[in-house]
């Protein structure tokens, strides 16, 4: 297996970059990492990996990416946090071209196994109105009422994977990610998710002396957040399993956004005045991962405590923030 070609679509992104790094640690010798971004914008890039900058919405580029591949991991998508997906629905929907063209290329190239990164955004919104969400079961995706734009694209692409498996025999595996976070991810600029955004806001408040933080929504909305290491482990376990239906990959440790802020403030050693922007994108009221099925299939589930993951993430973002501010100060002093 370690001499077979592994292709990671979206390898310049947060999760894709972490997956490429993990394959290298595991001793895989043929890895192809593909992403639309220019190389200098990749989160992680390695010299001993075949790196390609390609727009995978293009069918011909998918044929290039999939050539001679044994396995394909499709983590490529135009997405971000709630602030992005609620205001860029068309861009999110167009990611359907990536999965469609990659599946076609996989079939034509005789790819053995294909992993698709779906999302908890596929779940029926009516089942997410209560902040005390008991956990979303895989069956709760139907009857369909997915997150507009991004969620519908993910749900459609899940069905494409199913039919390519049924009709053409490709061993497809689908995981529904629940809010992945950790180092080497987006932490500023509008695409970041709640853990990174809150870490940045607390770090900024400490650095500037402005002891305030703005929270989107009421702060009572709930989520579960999965640390990147658990996500990567889950990808491997699901890909190597016999699980054919879409399955949750997320932590079952639910927290309110106010509770998330509490944790980050404790890590940062500061208490901030809170303001709430109830008109800002906030998503559903309650979303949590029910891990009954993954425990039954794999005798495993994501388990890193949220506090531990946040401590690691906060430390990394603080380093990135400090480096950025030093560079800005140097540029200002030099008149650049």
N, C-alpha and C positions, 0 to 999 in steps of 0.2 A: 504493500500500500504506500509506503513512504517514498517509493520511486515513481508513483503515479502522479499525473498532473492534477493539482487542486486549483480551481479558479474561484477567487473571491470577488464578486461584483459589489462595488461600493467599498472597495478595500482602502480607499483614501478617507473614508468616513470614520466616525467614532467606533462603532461596533465592528465594522469591517476591518479597520486597522488593528484592533485588539485581537481579532480572529487570526489575521495574518501573523501577528507577533506570536500567538500561541502555537500555530502550526510550525513556525520556526523552532520554538522551544521544544516541540515534540519530535523534532528531527526530520520533518518532511523536506525533501530536497528539490521538489519541483512545485513552485507556487507562482501563480499568475494573479496579480492584483490589478483590478481595473476600476477606474473612477473617472467621472466627467471633469473633475477639478484639475487645474494645472498642478504640476507636481509640488510646487512650493506652497500650495494650500492644503496638502494632505496632512492629516493628523499624525500619521505614522507612515514612514516609507523606508524600505530596507534595500541595500545595494545588492544583496544576493537573492532578490526576488525579481521576477519579470514584471515590471511596472508599465501599465499602459494607460494613457489618458484618452479615453474614448467616451462618446455620448452613446449610451446603450439604449436610448430610445430609437436609434437607427438600426435597422435590421442587419445591414452589412457589418456593422461594428460588433453586433452580437455574435455573428459567425466567426469573426476574428477572435473574440474573447473566448469562445467555446471550443476552438480548434484543439483537437487531441486531448480534451479534458476527460478525466475519469469521474470527477465530482465537481459540481457547481454549487456554490453558496451564494444565493441572491439576496444581498442586503442593500442593494442600490435603490434609492427612492429620493424624490425631492420632498423633504419634510423638515419638521422642526418641532418646537413646542407649540402649545395651544395658540400663542400669539401669531404663529406662522400659519398653522393649518386652517385656522378659522378665517384667514384673510387671503389665502392663496389656494383656493379650492381647485382651480384649473390646473395649476402646476402640479398639485398633488395627484389629480386624476390622470395626468399624462404619464405618470409612472407606470400605468398599465401597459404601456408599450414596451417597457423594459422586460417585464416578466413574460409577456407574450412572445417577444422576439427571442428571448433567451431560451424559453421552452422549445420553440421551433428549432433553434440552433442545436439544443441538446438532443432533440430527436434525430435531426439530420446527422449529427456527429456521433451518435451512439453512446452518449453520456450514460454512465451507470447509475448515478444517484444525484438528486437535485434537492437542495434545501431552499425553502422560501421563508423569509422573515415577514410574518404578518404582524398584526397589532391588536391590542385590546379595543381599539377604536371600531372594530367590526361589530361590537356587541350592541344589542337593541337598547336604544336610549331610554325606553320606558322602564327598563330594569335598573337604571342608574340614577333615579330621581331621589333616592334616599341616601343621605350621607352615611348612615349606618349600614352600608351595603354588606350583606353577608358573604359576598364573593360570587363572581360570575363563573358559571359552569359553561363548558364548551357548547352545550346545547342552547345556551341563551343568545346565540347569534341569530337564531331564527325563531319566529318570523322576523325578517330582516328590517332593521331600522338603524342602520349604521351611522357613524359620524359623517356628516355631509362632506363630500369630496374625498378626503383621505381614507376614511373608513370604508366607503363604498368601493374604492379602488382596491383596497386590501381584500375585501370580501370576494370581489369578482376574481381577483388573481388566485385566491385560494381554490375557487372552483376550477380555474384553468389547470392548476396543478393536479387536482383530482382527476379531471378528464384525460389529461395527458398520461397519467398513471393507468387509468382504466383502459384507454384506447390504444396506447402505444407502449405500455410496459415500463415507462421510466419510473424508478423508485423515488417518488416525491415524498418529502417530509415538510410539514408546515408547523411553525411555532408562532403562537400569538404573544408577542412581547408586551410586558406591562412595565412601562416607564423605566428604561435602563439609564443608569447614571454612573459616574466615576471619573477618574482622571483621563486626560487626553481626549476630552470631549468639548463641545461648544459651550462657552460660558459667558459670551457677550455677543451683541450684534443682532438679536431678534429671533434666532432659531434655537436658543438654549431652552432647556426644560427647567421645571421648577427647582429641583435641588441645586443645579448650577447657578440659576438666576438668584436664588436666595443667598447662596454662599457669596456670590459677587456683591450683592447689595450690602450684606453685613460687612464684608471686607472694605468696601468703599466707605461705608459709614464710619468705620474705625479710622481709616486713613485720612478722611477729610474732616472728621470731627462733627459731621452732621448726623446726629444720633436719631435718624428717622428712617423708616423703611415703608415703602408702598407695597401693598399686597393686592393682587388681582382677585376680585370677587369678595365674598364675605369672610374668607378664611376658614369657613366651616366645611367647605367641600373636601372630600377625602380621596386618597389614592394609596396605592402600594408602589414602592420603588425598589427595583432590583439592581444590585451592584454588578458591575461589568464582568467580574470574574465568575459570578454565578451564571450570568447569561452565556458566557463562552462555554462553560462546562455543560450547560443545558443543551446548547447547540450540538455538541459532540454526542451527548447521550441520545438525543432524539434522532440524529442522523444515523446512528449505529443501531437503532431500535427497529422493531417491527410495527411501530405506530403509524398507521396510514391516515387517520383523521387529524384535522387541526387540533393542537393541544396548547393549553396555557403554559407560558414560561414566564413566571413572575413570582415575586415575594407575596406571601399572604399577610405580612405585617402592615396593617392599614394604619394610616396617620392622617390627621387633618392638615391642611396647609398652615393653620395657626400652630399646630404641634410641630410641624417641620421647621417653622421659624424659631420656635422655642429651642429645638435641638441645635440649630446652627448658631443661635445667640449664645448658648451655653458653650459650644465649641470655641466660638470667637471671644468669649469672656466679656460680653457686652449686652446691655439691655437697651432696646430701641423703642422709640415712640412709633406706633403703628397707624398708618392711614390706609383706607380701603378704597380701591377704585372698582365700584360695583358694575361699571359699564365696560370694563376691560374683559377680554376673552377669558373665560374661566372653565369652559367645558362642562361636563356632567357633574351632578352633585356628589355622586359616590361611585367609586370604581375600585374593586379589589379582586385579587386572583383567587379563585377556588382551585386548590391544588390536589383535590381528591384523585383525579384521573392520572396525573403525572406520578403521584406517589404509588398508585396501583400498578402502573406500567413499569416504572423504573426504580421503585423503592428509594426515591430521591426527590428533593425539591430545593429551590434556592433558599439559603438559610443564613447568609451573612447578616447580622443585625444592622438595622438602618444607621444607628449611631456610629458603628465602626466604619461603615462605608462613607458616611458623611465626613468623619474625621479625615480620612484619606483624601477625599475629594476636596475638602476645604483647604487642606495643606497644599495640594497641587495648584488649585486656583489662586491661592494667595501668592505662591511663587510666580505664577504667570502674570498676575496683576502687578506685582512689585516690579518685575522685569519690564513690563510695558510702560509703567509710569516713569521708571528711570530712563528709558529710551526717549520718551516724550520730553522729559526735562533736559536731556542732553541735546536733543534736536532744537528745543527752544533756545537754549543757551548759545548754540551755534548759529542761530538765525535761520534754521532750515524749516 
